[in-house]
Amino acid sequence: MARIDLVDLAHSYLVGDDLPPLAYALKPVSMTWRQGGAYALLGPSGCGKTTLLNIISGIVTPSRGKILFDGRDVTELSTRDRNIAQVFQFPVIYDTMTVRENLAFPLKNRGVPKAEIARRVAEIADLLDLTPNLKRKATRLTADAKQKISLGRGLVRNDVAAILFDEPLTVIDPHLKWELRSKLKALHRALDLTMIYVTHDQTEALTFADTVVVMHDGRVVQSGSPEELFERPAHTFVGYFIGSPGMNVVLAEVKGREALVAGHRVPLARSYDKLPSGKIEIGVRPEFVHVAASAPGLVTGRIERIDDLGRIRFASVRVGDVKFAARVPDGFSPSGDEVALRFEPSRIHVYADSEIVEGSSLEQVA
């Protein structure tokens, strides 16, 4: 188990001394991951998350920067010397071996005494619900059982610095994913291991991790708890990517405690008198925009459709050239296409060139 420090880490798959920023698959990042934490690297394909995972594991040597495990520089060390366990998208197991032999293999290779191997294998098999299958050949098992074996081979060692998961549930049937995610979470609590989970699926990331690291275009754009990412996206990409539907992000003119959107005034909870130059937008999640009957002072628009998600309904409302996703209150039925939108000012964020801007509170303004 280890604390992991990334120090000015960056990587390009091209070779050269003066490479432009766009040549880097992983742009410079410095951050610390605490021992025993559950982390997720979240982002779309090609955003750099697997590159970062492979640098941590030792599969890839970074172009610049350092990786420290508990303060020890491991940048040039192999995966074996880092004591890293990695679980890949497709299960890595020996089909000709039994489940017991697969779980015991990493310990046997390290010369662990037989009694200790038997004890540890029994413990991990019990945690993963593999005990009934210990005598079975791995080739006869389902995909989810094989992935449990792959996971168990990483967990069976008690000297691992961290366990890395690279899209481990991609090949698992959808109805089994929830069960395995819950199992991973329970294992993390039981074993107090540092776990890093790579995925493009926000549900997997938000239900597994205590801290989610969102990546976009090779860069870490925000790191925080699931609640922080939802409540206060630091970058418009985080707002788009997390949430279903994603955050409304629209161009606006912002001055003081007011935003002008498509000719309509939207009140803000904070004051923005000194905005940086660049593209100015406001962002607000659909959960905090409410469809209402027309009333003076409210933004008006036209409903294009209503999506019923079971426990909640969202409407797509066009305001001039801008579209908003907005929550439809229980029991509300629009009398026609024309409706109003009621915004929660405290939930509206202001962005300059996609980065969140800190406004001034009323106390500061006074």
N, C-alpha and C positions, 0 to 999 in steps of 0.2 A: 504494500500500500504506500502511496506517495502523493505528496503535493507536487503539482506540475506547473512550472513557470515557463511561459513562452516569452522570450526576450528579443524584440525587434525581429521577429521571424518573418521571412518572405521566401517565395520560391518561384522560379521560372524554369520551364522545361527547355527553353532556348539557352544557348551558350553565348556569353559576351560580357564585357565589362560595363558598358553604358547602355543597358537595355531600357527602352521606354516603359513607363508604368503599365501600359496595356499588355506588355509581354509577360507580366507576372500572373500566374494562375492563383497565387496567394499573395496578396498585398500585405505590407508590413503590419504586424499585429504583436502587441505585448499584453499579456494577461496572465492571471494566476487562477488555477483550479485547485481547490482545497482537497486535502486527503479525505476520502470517504464520500465525496460529493457525487450526485447523479446529474450528469450533463448531457445535453443533446445539441448536436450540430445540425441546424435546420436550414434548408434552402433548396432552391430548384437544382436540377441537373446542371453541372458545369459551373457552379458558384464557388468551388474550391474546398468544399467540406471534406471530400475523400482525400484530396491532397494533404490537407491539414492532419487528418487522421493518420495517413501513412507516414507523415513526418514524425508524429508522436510515437508511432510504433517502431520506426527505424527502417521501414521499407524504402522511404525516400529521404535523402540527405538534403536539407534546405540550402538554397543559394546563399542565404545570409541569416544571421541571427543564431540564437542558442536555445536549447531545450534543457531545463533543469528538473531533475527528479530529487525532491528533498534537498535542493541546493547543489546537487552533483550534476556536472555538465555531462550529458549523455548524447550530445549532438552527433558524435561520430561512432557511437556504439551500435552494435547489431541488436536486432529484436530480442535475441536470446539473452544478451547481456543486460538488457533493460528489464527483464522479467515481465514482459508484456504478454497478455493473452488476447488474441483477436478472433472474433466470431464474424464470419463473412456472410454475404447474401445467400450463397449456396452452402449447405452443410458440408464441412470437411471432416469426414469420418472414414473409417476402414470397414467396408461392407462385409469383408470376410471374417471380421472379428465379432464377438458377442458385444452386447452393450457394456457388460462388466469389463471386458478387455479394452474397449475403447476408452472408457473412463480411467482405467488404470494406466494406460500407455504413457502419459506425460510423467507420472510418478516413477514408473518402472525405468524410464530412460534416465532419470536422475538418481537412480540407485536407492530409492526410498525403501526401507524395510517392509517386508511383506505384510506384517501385522498392521503397520501404519497405512499401507495402501488399501488393505481390506476395510479398515475403519473409515478412511476418508471417502472411498468409493461408496460405501453404504450410506454415509451421511449425505453426499451430494445426490445420489440416486433417490433418496427419500425426499429431499427438497424439490426435486424436479419430477416427482411421481414416476420415476423410471424403475423402481424396485421390482414390479411384476415382470419387467422385460429384461432383467439383467442377464439371463441365460440365452436370450434370443439373438440370432444373427442380425446385425444392423440392417442388412440388405432387405429384410422383410418388413421393415417398419415404415410408417407414414412419414411424410415430409416434416410435419411438426415434431414428431418423435425424434427424427434424425437431427433436427435443429436443436432440440433439447440436449442431445448427446454432444453436439458441437459446443454448446454452451457449457455443459458439464465438464468438458475437457479443459476449459479455461478456469472454471471455478474450483476444480479438484486440487489445484495447487494452492497452498496457503502462503506462498511467497511472492505472488504477483503484485507488481506495482500498480497496475490498472488493467481493466478489461475493456477492450474497444469493440464496438458493434458497428458493422458496416451494412446498413439496410437489412437487418437479420430477419425481418418478417415478410419480405417481398414475396417469397415463394409459398407462404403459408395461406391456407384458405381463410377468407375473411372472417368466418364465424369462429375461427380458432385464434385470431390475432388478439382479441381482447383478453382471452385466457392467458396467452403467453406474455402479453404486456403486464398483466397483473402479477404473473409469476416473477418476472424480472424485477418489478418494484418490490415485491416481498423479499426476494433474494438480496436486493441491495440493503434493505433494512436489517436483514438477519446477519449479513456478512460484513457490513461496513467497508465495502470495497469502493475504490474510485472507479466509476463507470462512465464511459463516454459513448454516446449513441448517435450514429449518423442516420439521418432520414430526410426525405422530402415531404413526409406526411406530418402535418401539424398536429393531428390527433395523437400520433405515436409520441411526438416530442413533448407535447404539453401534459400527457398523462404519465410519462415516464420520468421526466427530469424535474429536479428542483431548480436548475438554472438552464435556460435555453439560450444558445448562442446562434443568432440569426446571421446568415451569410448571404451576400449578394455581390455578384461580379468580382469574386475573389477577395472580398473585404468583409470583416466583421462589422455589421452596422448597428447591432445592439446585443447586449447580454443582460439577462435578468430573469426574474421569476415569470411564470406564465401570466400571473396577474399584472405584473409591470408591463409586459409586452402588449397585453390587451388594453389596459387602462391608459397607458402613456407611450405610444410608439415613438421612438426617438427619430425614426426615419420613415418617410412615406411608404417605402417598400415593406417595412414591418407591418404597417397598417393594411396594405393590400394583401400580404401573404398570410397573415394570421387573422382568423375570423371568417365566418361564413354566414352571410356575405362579408366581404372585406370592407375596410373603412372607406367612407366617402372622402375623396380628395379632389378638391375643385379649386380652380383659379379664383383669386379674390383680391380686392383692394382693401387693405387693412390700415386703419388709422384709429389710434386711441382704443376705445373699447367697442369698436364696431367694424364689421366686415361687410363689404359690398359685393354681392354675388348675383350675377345676371340681373343687375338693376334692383336687387332687393337688399334691404339692410338686415344683418344678422347680429344680434348683440353678443358680446364676448364677456367673459368673467374677469379677464385681466386686460391691462392696458398695453398697447404696442405703439409707442411713439417713435422709437428709433430702430426701425427694421433695417437689416443689411440689404444691400442691393441684390438683385437676382429675382428669380421667379417666386412669387408669393402665393401660397395656397393655404386653405384651411382644411383640416381633417376632422371628421366626426364619425364615430361608428353608427351604423344603422339602428342599433339598440337605443341610441340617445337622440334620435330624430323621430318624432311621433306624428302620424297622420291625424289631422283634426278637421273639424268643420271650419269653413272660412270665417275669419274674424279680423277686425282691424289690427294692423301692426304685425300680422303673421305673413310669412312667405307663402305665396300661392303658386300652385302648379297643377299639372294634369297627370292623373294616374294612367300609366300605360299597361300595367299588369299587377296582379297580386299573387304571390307565391305562398301557399299554405304549407308550412313545414311541420304541421302537427300541433306542437305546443305553442307555436308563434307564427305570425304572418308578417311578411315583408312586402311592401309595395315599391314598385319602381315609379318614381314621380319625376316628370320633366318640368324643370323651371327654366324657361328660355332655352338656351343651348346646353344647359347643364342637367345631368340626371342625378337624383338622390335615391338611395335605398333607404326606406324608412319603415319603422315598426307600425303595424296597424293594431290599435288597442283592441282588447277583447270586447266583443259586442258592437264594435263600430262598423257601420255599413255606409259607405259614401252614397250620397243621393245622386251623384253624377260623376263625371270625369274630373271636375274641378275640386281640389281640396287645398287645405293649408298644411304647412309643416311647422311644428313646434319644436325648436331646438333647446337642448339643455346647455346653456352657455358654459358651465363649468367643465363640460366634456369636449369642448371644441379646442383644438390645438392649431397653432399657426406654424407654418413651415416656410423657410427660405431656402431655395434650391434643395428641397427634399429633407433638410435638416430642421429639427424642431427648434423653435425660438422661445426663449424664456420671456414671458411678459411680466409686468409689474402688478403686484396686488394692490388693492384699494388703499391699504395702509401705507404702502410705499409711495403711491401717487400723492396721498395726502401729505 
